Structures are given as structure tokens and as C-alpha cells.
Amino acid sequence: MAGFLYGITGNPTWVAALGPMSSTQYSGPLITYSGGQTLTGGFQQAVLAPTVGSITINFISDTTADVSWAGASGSANISIQRFDIVPGGSSTPQPATNPQTGWWLNLAEPGRGFAIEVQSGQIYFAGYMYDALGNATWYLTTGPMQNPGLFQGQWLQLSNGQTLAGPYKAPTVANAMAGAVTLQFASVSNATLTLPDGRQIPLERFSFGLTGPTLTAFNPPAAAPASVLTIAGSNFDPSAKFALTLSDNTGYSVSIPPSSVTASAVTASVPPYFNPVSGAFGSGTVNVKLTQTSAGVAVDSNTLPGFNIQPLPAAKNSGAGTLSLIRANLAEAQKLQIAITGTSQEAPGVDAAIAAEVGDMQQLLNNIQSVVQNGLSFSLGAVGGVNITVNQTNIADVDNLILATLQSLAAPPGGSRKTTQAATPGCMSAEALAFSQAMLSGSGNLDALAQTLLEAPAKSAACNTVDTFTSAYQNFAGAGDVGLGIADGAGTPAAPTSRLPGAALFALANGHANFSLGLGALLSPTFGNQTPALQFAIGSVTGLALPVEDELLARSSGQFASYVGDARTVNNLVAPPVLAPGALVPTDLPNGYYQFTSSFNLSINGRPVSGTTGAISLTNDDGTAFAVLLQGDMTAYNAAHGCNAIGETCAPSVTPFDGTTFQVIVTLNGPNISGTITYLLTKTG
């Protein structure tokens, strides 16, 4: 807790309290500091000043409390409540793209901090620090956000207001133009603050009272872009949301979603390194940090230094690889439109989504051909206010990123990159090797090689198990998420505009290919009754990228937003993303009204038992929260009906949402119990 108020001389000051609390009460010393960093001065560590008394906070509700304090300067008892920046703002559901409410700081400059809250597009931003004499002071700015990721305004200073224990006294404006402020959000928990002297500092959400993940080692110590990086550690929560940030002290910073998470390891595709000023690709040594978000609270890990990103490989015949992959995507999508007919994957929603994909890729192919063949450029729209205009240089970037992805797929397990296949090739590795060698040499039928690559999960003997497919799919999809991560940082120093179009186009190419790979595998007779496991594998990868996609879609416009959204729709329909190991509910069900029923038909110790709940009416206005609610209900219902007994299996079968219904049937099989539990969600309006 911090209190922003005034000293007996009228100067602004602040006090703080911190420590453990019960469910509704906190009691502890009220403290203040002195001698720390000024608004524009160099870093100076503050020192703890004498305690100014004790404070007790009793919470009456989640928005109201009674506060009492006692100290040498007096005592007081007041009531406080959550502050509405706009009428009703504190009770209005906050968009997932809102910056996280709370305390923010520059980790390299502790002792000075900031309080941030955004309600309905209005920000309240306070900075608490010290004046030139070392006295505690604070600054304030408030007003409308320029866009969801940007605020620009003026710092304000007040004076002559109420003291800690004194009677109410309205403050006066001491300086309405204390300095310009610009706050650019790279994510909901990371931002760049421009100080009045023009210096830029990174800010991140301060996590206290929480144990974050601990990173212990990365493997390998150096790797090429798009290759797989594995980070070992502890305290990873597989049900959380994650962002892996690679950065250095030159301003390079890219945050990407991992491709898989367990309790002891995180894997992700390596992003390319680029100069943060010129945007030129190259090599660099970076720091690695993981942000884990659970229940809306983000916690950062420790930082591991010393990971080396190697240069991108160079493809010949600029644009040839990009065109071949897009042409293969289009051809495969058109085949799947027919192949899906009469299968368990066919549904009106899936048919419509694939048709949208085909239209997207036809338009994208025409635009790319105009660049490669005629030297023209085209616009994909904007992300974070930054226009994405694709030219020949960007197409060359996409070629090199595709080549890096292919080389990663072709690399033998755990080994360094080689020019020959591993003795036992993995899923898609032989096809990726042939494609990559053709791109390197500038010769070969790239269209046929790209088509063979996309069809490998359905046709290659090396892809005949869920495990082998999953490993390759994580690699391929994770590489595409690198492009999303770079695009997601649009408008910040992390993503120079010269690299943004190539990264965005690469993300689109991979996103469209993910659908072809996933649906092709699901339709393959090879997998037969392994469909639920395959859907789980695809949904796990898709689910990890959802936070980045949500952020990107909220800030983007034009064809880029449509392309990302359409590709995501197909993936989510054919393999709903999981929220946690075993979670089954898609996070992107359309807003509206639903009815949810649960029923069971069991045999317990040979005795038949059955029943059903009445239809529960639900309203969906937040897809992720809705999915969490349903998943919690299903988990509790499972446990209540014996789906947790020793020696028993509980196997789920999912019928994806088809625009009207979503169904999960859990089959129980054990020594004392057998049968099914059924969940049915029906959209009613």
C-alpha cells in the first residue's frame, strides 16, 4: 500500500506499508524513505527513514475499507474506496489488453516506482520518488490513452493538501507542466517510459508476495533462429500464460510464447537477432527471462544471461521459398475442403473457416507475386499504429526465416545442424531437409517440395505417432509464433519498422500452414482412434500462443488482422486450445447466451446409476473466463462422480463447437466404476 499526501510544510510526500495480511486485514508499520532518485536524475539508492507510525486496514468488501493509523504526528480513522477514474470504471470488466493495474518499476533502478491503472481508455498514472533535496515526492498525470498501447501527457505536481493525520485540506496545483511523459506498452506487464529529459527506461509490473518461476539453464548455449531452445527450471505452472523475453542492453527485446511447458522445462523457438536501431539482422548474445501469468497476476523469473543467437541463413532466389509455401498452403487447403467431407471434423463452422482460409491465401499469393515479379509493394494493415507495407526486402526476410525453420526441422534430435539427415529422421525432417537444400542452392521444384512438407503429417511413416507429430508441430508452429512476437511489439523499440513487415508475413505463412499440417494429420487414417490425443497436442500449442494473438488482434487492422483471425479460427475449431493439462474447453466461443447441462450414466459396483442436471443459463462476454468457468464446473462434476478413483481411467472425447453445440463425453473405466459423464453446451442466442 502507498499513500500519496502532503507534509506539514505543504510539500507532497508519500508513505508505504507492506507485508503479509489475513483475508481481510493488514496491520503493520507505516514507512517512508529519503535520499533516492529524482525524476530525471541518475540512479541513487534510497534509505529507510524513521517509521512514522502504524497502520491497520480492514477491508469491508473488495472495494471499500476502513483505515486507521497512529504516530507521533497524531492519529486518524478514515474510510476509503476504490477510485473510479471514469464513472463506474472500477467495476467495469477490464479488457484482456489493458495494462495490469498495480505497481510498476524499472528493475535496474529500485526505490522509485509508479502506480498505473486504466479504466475505459482513461489512465491514472502516479510516480513516487524524491526531489533534489532527497525528500519523498510524487507526480501525477491522467487522461485518455492515445491508443490501447500509448499514453502521452504532462506530469503534474500538487501541494498544500492534507497531511497524514490532519483535517481535510484541498490541494493546489504547484506545477501543471512538470515535464512531458510518454508511456508505451509492449504488453500488459511491460512498458517503456520516456522521461522529461528524453531518456527512456523500461517498466514492468512489480510482483510481490509471489514465488515466480526459477530458470536454471538453457540448452543449447547458442542456436540459430527458429531452432528449439529448452530452458530448465522450477516452479512452472503449466496452466498459466507465458511470455519468454530475450533482450540485451542495446534495446533489443522480443517476447514470444513458448511452444511447450512442463513443471520443469519450457521450450520455445529462437527469435532472430536484429539491431534495434537499424533493424538489420545479425547475431547477438542476450538475456533470457520468463513471465508467468496466473489469475491475472504476472510474475517474472530470474534472468539468465549469455544465450547466443546466431545469424539467419541466406536463401537464394528471393521470394521463391515464400511463394512456394503460400502456393502449397493454398493447394492443401483446397484439397482439405474436399477431404473433410463426411469425416468427424466436418461441421458448418469448419467448412466456412476453411473457405475463408482459401480466400485469404489466394489474395495473399497475388499480393506477394506482385512484389516478387513486378517490384511492387502492398499493405497488410497496421499493428499498434505502425503500417505494415511489404516490399522486396521484406520478402527476402521471409525466405530466410522459412529457411531457418526448415533447417531446424531437418536437424537431428539434440544435435547441431548438419547437411545430411539423421540416421533416424523425425517427423517432417526429411521433407524439410530437401526443401531447405533447394532454397540454399537455388535449384529444385520448390512448389512440389513445399507440398510434400505440408502433407508429411498425413503421409510420412516418420509421422505415424502422436509424439513424433507433436514434436514437429511444436517446432513449426513455434517458429511462426516468433513472427507474431515481433509483430506484437510494433511501435516499440523492440520491433523496428524495417523488420516488422517480414516478421508479420512470416507469421501469416506459418499460421496458414499450421492449419494444413494439423487438419491433414487429423484426417489421416494412420492416427485412427488417436484423434483426441492429436487434438490435445495441436490445442496445447495453439493455446500457448493465444495471449499474443489476443494482444495482436486487439491492436491490428486490415488484412493482417483478418488473416491471423481466420487461421486461428480453423485451428481452434479442429483442435480447441487447452487451458491446462486435461482442459478441454475452447477459449474463443462466440459471445452470447448459452445453456449448460451435465449428465451421467454409470455402473458403480455393478449397480446402474444415472442422472442429469437442469439446464444452467450462462452468458459469455469473455471467452477465456467463460472457458475457465466451464472447465472448473466439469472438473468438480467429474470428481463428484468418481472420476478420480485409484486405478481408474477417465478418457475425454470432444465434439468441437459447430456454431451451436459443444460436447465432451468422459468415459470412466475402473475396477469398481464404469460408464460416461456427458457435458453439453448449447448456444441459445
C-alpha positions in Angstrom: 0.0 0.0 0.0 1.1 3.5 -0.7 -0.4 6.8 0.4 0.1 10.0 -1.6 -0.4 13.1 0.6 1.4 16.2 2.0 3.8 17.1 4.7 3.2 19.8 7.4 5.0 22.3 5.1 2.6 21.6 2.3 5.1 19.6 0.1 4.0 16.4 -1.5 5.2 13.2 0.3 4.3 9.5 0.3 4.2 6.7 2.8 4.1 2.9 2.3 3.3 -0.3 4.1 4.0 -3.9 3.0 3.8 -7.4 4.4 1.5 -10.4 4.9 -2.2 -9.9 5.6 -5.1 -12.0 6.6 -8.0 -12.4 4.2 -9.5 -9.0 5.1 -7.0 -7.2 7.4 -3.5 -5.8 7.3 -1.6 -4.3 10.2 2.0 -3.1 10.2 4.4 -0.1 10.3 3.9 2.9 8.1 7.3 3.7 6.5 8.8 6.3 4.2 12.2 6.7 2.5 14.5 9.6 1.6 17.6 10.4 -0.4 16.6 8.4 -3.5 16.3 9.0 -7.2 14.7 12.1 -8.7 12.5 12.2 -11.8 15.3 12.8 -14.3 18.4 12.2 -12.2 20.8 9.3 -12.2 20.1 6.2 -10.1 20.6 6.7 -6.3 19.5 4.1 -3.8 17.0 5.5 -1.2 17.4 4.9 2.5 14.7 3.9 5.0 13.6 6.9 7.1 12.3 6.6 10.7 8.9 4.8 10.9 6.0 7.3 11.0 3.6 5.1 13.0 1.5 2.0 12.5 -1.5 1.4 10.2 -4.4 -1.0 10.1 -6.6 -1.7 7.1 -9.9 -3.5 7.5 -11.5 -4.5 4.2 -15.3 -4.4 4.3 -15.6 -5.5 0.7 -13.3 -5.8 -2.3 -13.8 -2.1 -3.0 -14.2 -0.5 0.5 -12.1 -0.4 3.7 -11.6 1.4 7.0 -8.1 2.7 7.6 -6.6 3.8 11.0 -3.1 4.9 11.9 -1.3 6.2 14.9 2.0 8.0 15.1 3.9 10.9 16.7 2.1 13.4 14.5 -1.3 12.2 15.6 -3.8 9.6 14.6 -6.8 9.3 12.3 -9.5 6.9 11.1 -10.9 7.2 7.6 -13.0 5.2 5.1 -11.6 4.6 1.7 -12.9 3.1 -1.6 -11.7 2.1 -5.0 -11.3 5.1 -7.2 -13.4 5.5 -10.4 -11.2 7.2 -13.0 -14.4 7.4 -15.0 -17.9 6.8 -13.6 -18.3 3.1 -12.8 -14.7 2.4 -14.1 -13.6 0.3 -11.1 -16.5 -2.1 -11.6 -16.3 -2.4 -15.4 -14.8 -5.6 -16.7 -11.3 -4.8 -17.8 -10.2 -5.9 -21.4 -7.5 -8.5 -21.6 -5.4 -5.9 -23.4 -5.4 -3.4 -20.5 -2.1 -2.8 -18.8 -2.1 -4.6 -15.4 -3.3 -2.4 -12.6 -0.7 -2.1 -9.8 2.8 -1.0 -9.0 5.4 -0.7 -11.8 9.2 -0.2 -11.7 12.4 -0.3 -13.5 14.2 -3.3 -12.1 17.6 -1.6 -12.6 16.5 1.4 -10.6 14.7 0.1 -7.4 13.4 2.6 -4.9 11.4 4.7 -7.4 8.1 3.4 -8.7 4.9 4.1 -10.5 1.2 3.3 -10.0 -0.8 2.6 -13.2 -4.5 1.9 -13.8 -6.6 2.1 -17.0 -10.4 2.3 -16.9 -12.4 2.6 -20.1 -9.5 4.1 -22.0 -8.6 6.6 -19.3 -5.3 6.3 -17.4 -4.3 7.3 -13.9 -0.5 7.3 -13.6 1.4 8.4 -10.5 5.2 8.3 -9.9 6.6 8.2 -6.4 10.2 9.2 -5.9 12.4 12.1 -4.4 13.2 15.7 -5.0 16.6 17.3 -5.4 16.9 17.6 -1.6 16.2 13.9 -1.1 12.7 14.4 0.2 9.9 12.0 -0.8 7.7 13.5 -3.5 5.3 12.4 -6.2 4.0 13.3 -9.7 0.6 12.6 -11.3 -0.8 12.5 -14.8 -4.2 11.4 -16.1 -6.2 11.5 -19.3 -7.3 9.5 -22.3 -5.0 6.9 -23.9 -4.0 7.7 -27.4 -4.5 4.0 -28.3 -4.5 0.8 -26.2 -0.7 0.8 -26.1 0.2 4.5 -25.8 -0.3 7.4 -23.5 1.2 10.9 -23.8 0.7 13.7 -21.3 2.2 16.1 -18.8 3.4 15.4 -15.3 1.5 17.4 -12.7 2.7 18.5 -9.2 0.3 19.4 -6.3 1.0 20.9 -2.9 -0.6 22.2 0.3 -3.0 19.4 0.7 -4.0 17.1 3.6 -1.3 15.8 6.0 -1.2 12.2 7.3 -3.3 12.9 10.4 -4.6 16.4 9.8 -8.0 17.6 8.8 -9.1 17.6 5.1 -7.5 20.4 3.1 -7.9 20.6 -0.7 -4.5 20.7 -2.5 -3.5 23.3 -5.1 -1.6 22.9 -8.3 2.1 23.7 -7.8 3.2 22.9 -11.4 0.9 21.9 -14.1 3.7 21.4 -16.6 6.3 19.5 -14.6 7.5 17.6 -17.7 6.3 15.6 -20.7 5.5 11.9 -20.2 5.1 9.2 -22.8 4.2 5.6 -21.8 4.3 2.9 -24.5 3.1 -0.5 -23.5 4.8 -3.5 -25.1 2.5 -5.9 -23.3 0.1 -5.9 -20.3 3.1 -6.1 -17.9 5.9 -4.3 -19.8 6.3 -0.7 -21.0 8.8 1.9 -22.0 8.6 5.3 -20.1 10.0 8.4 -21.7 11.2 10.9 -19.0 11.0 14.7 -19.4 14.7 14.8 -20.4 14.1 12.3 -23.2 15.7 9.3 -21.5 13.8 6.1 -21.9 13.5 3.4 -19.2 11.8 0.0 -19.2 9.0 -0.5 -16.7 7.4 -3.8 -15.7 4.6 -4.8 -13.3 6.0 -5.4 -9.8 5.2 -8.8 -8.4 5.4 -9.1 -4.7 4.4 -11.8 -2.3 4.5 -14.4 -5.1 7.1 -17.0 -6.0 7.9 -16.8 -9.6 9.5 -19.4 -11.8 13.2 -20.1 -11.5 15.3 -20.6 -14.6 18.5 -22.7 -14.1 19.9 -23.4 -17.5 19.3 -23.2 -21.2 20.2 -25.7 -23.9 21.9 -25.3 -26.3 24.0 -22.3 -25.2 23.9 -20.9 -28.8 21.4 -21.6 -31.6 20.1 -20.3 -34.9 16.8 -18.5 -35.3 13.7 -20.9 -35.4 15.7 -23.7 -33.7 14.4 -25.1 -30.4 15.6 -23.6 -27.1 14.9 -25.6 -23.9 15.1 -23.8 -20.6 15.2 -25.9 -17.4 13.9 -24.6 -14.1 11.3 -25.0 -11.4 8.0 -23.6 -10.2 6.5 -23.5 -13.7 2.7 -23.6 -13.7 1.6 -25.4 -16.9 -1.9 -23.9 -16.6 -0.6 -20.3 -16.7 0.1 -17.9 -19.6 3.7 -17.4 -20.5 5.9 -15.0 -22.4 9.6 -15.6 -22.9 11.6 -12.4 -23.4 15.1 -12.3 -25.0 16.8 -8.9 -24.6 20.1 -7.1 -24.2 21.3 -3.7 -23.1 21.3 -2.2 -26.6 17.5 -2.1 -26.7 16.9 -5.5 -28.4 13.8 -7.1 -26.8 11.5 -9.7 -28.2 8.7 -11.5 -26.3 7.4 -14.8 -27.7 5.1 -17.6 -26.4 6.7 -21.0 -25.7 5.8 -24.0 -27.7 5.5 -26.3 -24.7 5.6 -26.1 -20.9 6.0 -28.7 -18.2 6.6 -28.3 -14.5 10.4 -28.4 -15.1 11.1 -27.1 -18.6 9.9 -24.6 -21.2 10.7 -24.9 -24.9 10.5 -22.1 -27.5 11.7 -21.2 -30.9 14.6 -18.8 -31.0 13.8 -15.4 -32.5 16.2 -13.7 -34.9 18.5 -11.1 -33.6 18.4 -7.6 -35.1 19.9 -4.3 -34.4 17.3 -2.3 -32.5 18.2 0.9 -34.4 18.8 -0.2 -38.0 16.7 -3.4 -37.8 19.5 -5.3 -39.6 19.6 -9.0 -38.8 22.7 -10.4 -37.3 23.9 -12.3 -34.2 23.9 -11.3 -30.6 24.2 -12.5 -27.0 21.1 -11.9 -25.0 19.5 -12.4 -21.6 16.5 -14.8 -21.1 13.5 -14.2 -18.8 10.2 -15.9 -18.4 6.9 -14.1 -17.4 4.3 -16.4 -15.9 0.7 -15.1 -15.5 -1.9 -16.8 -13.3 -5.2 -15.4 -12.2 -4.3 -12.1 -13.9 -1.1 -11.6 -12.0 2.2 -11.7 -13.8 5.4 -12.9 -12.1 8.8 -12.7 -13.6 11.5 -15.3 -13.3 15.2 -14.6 -12.6 17.2 -13.5 -15.7 19.7 -16.0 -17.3 22.4 -14.2 -19.3 24.6 -15.5 -22.1 22.4 -17.1 -24.7 23.8 -16.5 -28.2 21.5 -16.1 -31.2 23.3 -17.0 -34.4 22.7 -15.3 -37.8 19.9 -16.1 -40.1 20.8 -18.4 -43.1 20.5 -16.8 -46.5 18.3 -18.3 -49.2 18.8 -17.8 -53.0 16.2 -16.5 -55.5 14.4 -14.0 -53.2 10.8 -14.7 -52.9 10.8 -18.3 -54.3 10.6 -20.0 -51.0 7.8 -17.7 -49.7 5.8 -18.1 -52.9 6.2 -21.9 -52.9 5.0 -22.2 -49.3 1.9 -20.0 -49.9 1.1 -21.9 -53.1 1.4 -25.1 -51.2 -0.8 -23.8 -48.4 -3.5 -22.8 -50.9 -3.4 -26.1 -52.7 -3.5 -28.1 -49.5 -6.5 -26.0 -48.2 -8.4 -26.6 -51.4 -7.7 -30.4 -51.1 -8.9 -30.4 -47.4 -12.1 -28.7 -48.4 -13.0 -31.9 -50.2 -11.1 -34.4 -47.9 -13.1 -33.2 -44.8 -16.4 -34.2 -46.3 -18.1 -36.9 -44.4 -15.5 -37.1 -41.6 -15.9 -36.3 -37.9 -14.1 -33.0 -38.5 -16.8 -31.7 -40.9 -19.0 -29.0 -39.5 -20.6 -25.8 -40.9 -18.2 -23.7 -38.9 -15.1 -25.6 -40.1 -16.3 -25.5 -43.7 -16.8 -21.8 -43.5 -13.4 -21.2 -41.8 -11.5 -23.2 -44.5 -13.3 -21.3 -47.2 -12.1 -18.1 -45.5 -8.6 -19.5 -45.4 -8.7 -20.3 -49.1 -9.8 -16.7 -49.9 -7.0 -15.3 -47.6 -4.3 -17.3 -49.3 -5.5 -16.5 -52.9 -5.3 -12.8 -52.1 -2.0 -13.1 -50.2 -0.5 -15.1 -53.1 -1.5 -12.4 -55.6 0.0 -9.7 -53.5 3.3 -11.5 -52.9 3.6 -12.2 -56.7 3.2 -8.5 -57.4 6.2 -7.8 -55.1 8.4 -10.6 -56.4 7.7 -10.4 -60.1 7.0 -6.7 -60.5 8.8 -5.0 -57.7 5.6 -3.5 -56.2 4.6 -3.3 -52.5 1.4 -4.0 -50.7 -0.2 -3.1 -47.3 -1.2 -5.7 -44.8 -2.8 -3.1 -42.5 -1.4 -1.8 -39.2 -0.3 -3.1 -35.8 -0.1 -0.7 -32.9 -0.4 2.2 -35.2 2.5 1.1 -37.3 1.7 0.4 -41.0 2.8 -3.0 -42.4 3.9 -2.3 -46.0 5.6 -5.3 -47.6 8.4 -4.8 -50.2 11.1 -7.0 -51.8 13.5 -6.7 -48.8 10.7 -8.0 -46.5 10.1 -11.0 -48.8 13.8 -11.8 -48.6 13.4 -11.7 -44.8 10.5 -14.2 -45.0 12.6 -16.5 -47.2 15.4 -16.6 -44.7 13.0 -17.2 -41.8 11.4 -20.0 -43.7 14.8 -21.5 -44.4 15.8 -21.2 -40.7 12.6 -23.1 -39.8 13.3 -25.8 -42.3 16.8 -26.3 -41.1 15.6 -26.6 -37.5 13.1 -29.3 -38.6 15.8 -31.1 -40.5 18.3 -31.1 -37.7 18.8 -34.4 -35.9 17.5 -34.7 -32.3 19.7 -32.8 -29.9 22.4 -32.3 -32.5 23.9 -29.4 -34.3 22.8 -28.5 -37.8 24.2 -30.9 -40.4 23.9 -31.1 -44.1 22.8 -34.7 -44.1 19.8 -36.4 -42.5 19.9 -38.0 -39.1 20.1 -41.8 -39.2 16.5 -41.9 -37.8 14.7 -38.9 -39.2 12.0 -37.3 -37.2 8.5 -36.3 -38.5 8.9 -33.8 -41.4 12.7 -33.8 -41.1 13.4 -35.5 -44.5 10.9 -33.2 -46.2 12.3 -30.1 -44.5 15.9 -31.1 -45.4 15.0 -31.4 -49.1 13.1 -28.1 -49.1 15.9 -26.3 -47.3 18.7 -27.6 -49.6 16.7 -26.4 -52.6 16.4 -22.9 -51.1 20.1 -22.8 -50.3 21.1 -23.9 -53.8 18.5 -22.0 -55.7 17.5 -25.1 -57.7 14.7 -27.7 -57.4 11.0 -27.8 -57.6 10.2 -25.7 -54.6 6.4 -26.0 -55.1 6.5 -29.8 -55.0 8.9 -29.8 -52.0 6.6 -27.4 -50.1 3.6 -29.5 -50.8 5.4 -32.7 -49.7 6.3 -30.9 -46.5 2.8 -29.9 -45.6 1.5 -33.4 -46.5 4.1 -35.2 -44.4 2.0 -35.5 -41.2 -0.7 -37.4 -43.1 1.6 -39.4 -45.4 5.1 -39.9 -43.9 5.9 -43.0 -42.0 8.1 -40.9 -39.7 4.9 -39.1 -38.5 2.9 -42.1 -37.6 2.7 -41.5 -33.8 1.2 -38.6 -31.8 4.6 -38.0 -30.2 6.6 -37.6 -33.4 3.9 -35.4 -34.9 3.7 -33.2 -31.8 7.5 -32.6 -31.7 7.5 -31.4 -35.3 4.3 -29.4 -35.0 5.7 -27.6 -31.9 8.8 -26.7 -33.8 7.0 -25.4 -36.9 4.2 -23.6 -35.0 6.7 -22.2 -32.5 8.7 -20.7 -35.3 5.7 -18.9 -36.6 5.0 -17.6 -33.1 8.3 -15.8 -33.3 6.9 -13.7 -36.1 3.8 -13.0 -34.0 6.0 -12.0 -31.1 8.0 -9.5 -33.2 4.8 -8.1 -34.7 3.2 -7.8 -31.3 5.9 -5.4 -30.3 5.1 -3.0 -33.1 5.6 0.7 -32.3 8.2 -0.1 -29.6 12.0 -0.2 -29.8 11.7 -4.0 -29.7 10.4 -4.1 -33.3 11.9 -1.7 -35.7 9.5 -1.0 -38.6 12.1 -2.2 -41.2 11.7 -5.8 -39.8 8.0 -5.7 -38.9 6.5 -6.5 -42.4 8.8 -9.5 -42.9 8.1 -10.9 -39.4 4.3 -10.3 -39.9 4.2 -12.0 -43.3 6.3 -15.0 -41.9 3.8 -15.3 -39.1 0.9 -15.4 -41.6 2.7 -18.0 -43.8 3.2 -20.3 -40.8 -0.2 -19.7 -39.3 -1.9 -20.8 -42.5 0.5 -23.8 -42.8 -0.3 -24.9 -39.2 -3.9 -25.4 -40.2 -2.9 -27.6 -43.2 -0.5 -29.7 -41.0 -3.0 -30.1 -38.2 -6.1 -30.9 -40.1 -4.2 -33.1 -42.5 -2.9 -35.2 -39.6 -6.4 -35.4 -38.0 -7.8 -36.7 -41.3 -5.1 -39.3 -41.7 -6.2 -43.0 -41.3 -2.8 -43.6 -39.6 -4.0 -41.9 -36.4 -7.4 -43.5 -36.4 -8.6 -43.7 -32.8 -5.8 -41.3 -31.6 -7.8 -38.2 -32.7 -8.4 -36.9 -29.1 -4.7 -37.1 -28.3 -3.8 -35.4 -31.6 -6.4 -32.7 -30.9 -4.9 -32.2 -27.4 -1.4 -31.9 -28.9 -2.4 -29.3 -31.5 -4.6 -27.4 -29.0 -1.8 -27.2 -26.5 0.4 -25.4 -28.9 -2.4 -23.2 -30.1 -3.4 -22.3 -26.5 0.1 -21.1 -25.6 0.0 -18.6 -28.4 -3.5 -17.2 -27.6 -2.3 -14.4 -25.3 0.0 -13.0 -28.0 -2.7 -13.4 -30.7 -5.3 -11.7 -28.4 -2.9 -8.7 -27.9 -2.1 -8.6 -31.6 -5.7 -8.7 -32.8 -6.7 -6.0 -30.4 -4.1 -3.6 -31.8 -4.1 -4.6 -35.5 -6.2 -3.7 -38.5 -6.6 -4.5 -42.2 -5.9 -7.8 -43.9 -3.3 -8.8 -41.3 -6.0 -8.9 -38.6 -8.3 -10.9 -40.8 -5.6 -13.4 -41.8 -4.5 -14.0 -38.2 -8.0 -14.3 -37.1 -9.1 -16.7 -39.8 -6.1 -19.0 -39.4 -6.7 -19.1 -35.6 -10.4 -19.9 -36.2 -9.6 -23.0 -38.2 -7.1 -24.3 -35.6 -9.4 -23.6 -32.7 -12.4 -25.4 -34.4 -10.5 -28.5 -35.4 -8.5 -28.7 -32.1 -9.8 -26.5 -29.3 -6.9 -25.0 -27.4 -6.4 -26.4 -23.9 -6.1 -24.2 -20.8 -4.2 -26.7 -18.8 -3.2 -30.3 -19.0 -6.5 -32.1 -19.5 -8.5 -28.9 -20.1 -10.9 -29.3 -23.0 -12.9 -26.1 -23.4 -12.1 -23.7 -26.2 -11.3 -20.1 -25.2 -12.8 -18.4 -28.2 -16.5 -19.4 -28.1 -18.6 -16.5 -29.5 -20.2 -14.1 -27.1 -23.8 -14.7 -26.4 -26.2 -16.8 -24.3 -25.8 -20.5 -23.6 -27.3 -23.4 -21.7 -25.0 -26.0 -20.0 -26.2 -29.4 -18.9 -24.3 -32.3 -17.2 -25.5 -35.9 -17.1 -24.0 -39.3 -16.0 -24.7 -42.9 -16.9 -22.6 -45.1 -14.6 -22.3 -48.6 -13.2 -20.9 -48.5 -9.6 -20.0 -51.9 -8.1 -22.4 -53.4 -10.7 -25.3 -51.1 -9.8 -26.6 -48.7 -12.5 -26.7 -45.0 -11.5 -27.8 -42.2 -13.8 -29.0 -38.6 -13.6 -28.8 -35.1 -15.1 -28.6 -31.5 -14.0 -31.1 -29.0 -15.2 -30.0 -26.6 -17.9 -27.9 -23.8 -16.4 -28.2 -20.4 -18.3 -24.9 -18.7 -18.9 -23.7 -15.5 -20.6 -20.4 -15.3 -22.4 -18.7 -11.9 -22.7 -15.1 -13.0 -22.1 -14.1 -16.2 -23.9 -11.2 -17.1 -21.6 -13.1 -16.5 -18.4 -16.0 -18.4 -19.8 -13.8 -21.4 -20.6 -12.2 -21.4 -17.1 -15.7 -21.4 -15.6 -16.9 -24.3 -17.6 -13.6 -26.2 -17.1 -13.9 -25.7 -13.3 -17.5 -27.0 -13.4 -16.6 -30.0 -15.4 -13.6 -30.8 -13.1 -15.7 -30.6 -10.0 -18.5 -32.7 -11.5 -16.0 -35.3 -12.6 -14.6 -35.6 -9.1 -18.1 -35.8 -7.6 -19.0 -38.8 -9.7 -15.8 -40.8 -9.2 -13.6 -39.6 -12.0 -10.6 -39.6 -9.6 -10.5 -43.1 -8.2 -7.3 -45.1 -7.9 -6.7 -47.4 -10.8 -9.4 -45.7 -12.9 -9.1 -44.0 -16.3 -11.2 -41.0 -17.4 -10.8 -40.6 -21.1 -12.5 -37.5 -22.7 -13.9 -37.3 -26.2 -14.6 -33.8 -27.6 -17.0 -32.8 -30.3 -15.8 -29.3 -31.3 -18.1 -26.3 -31.3 -20.0 -26.2 -34.6 -21.7 -22.9 -34.1 -24.5 -24.3 -32.0 -23.2 -27.0 -29.6 -20.0 -28.2 -27.9 -19.9 -31.6 -26.2 -17.5 -33.5 -24.0 -18.0 -37.2 -23.1 -15.8 -38.6 -20.4 -15.6 -42.4 -20.3 -14.8 -43.9 -16.9 -13.2 -47.3 -16.7 -12.0 -48.9 -13.4 -12.4 -51.9 -11.2 -15.5 -50.5 -9.4 -16.9 -48.0 -11.7 -17.6 -47.6 -15.5 -19.7 -45.5 -17.8 -19.9 -42.0 -19.1 -20.3 -38.4 -18.0 -21.6 -36.1 -20.7 -21.4 -32.2 -20.9 -23.4 -30.3 -23.4 -23.1 -26.6 -24.1 -25.8 -25.1 -26.4 -25.8 -21.6 -27.8 -29.2 -20.1 -27.4 -28.7 -16.6 -28.6 
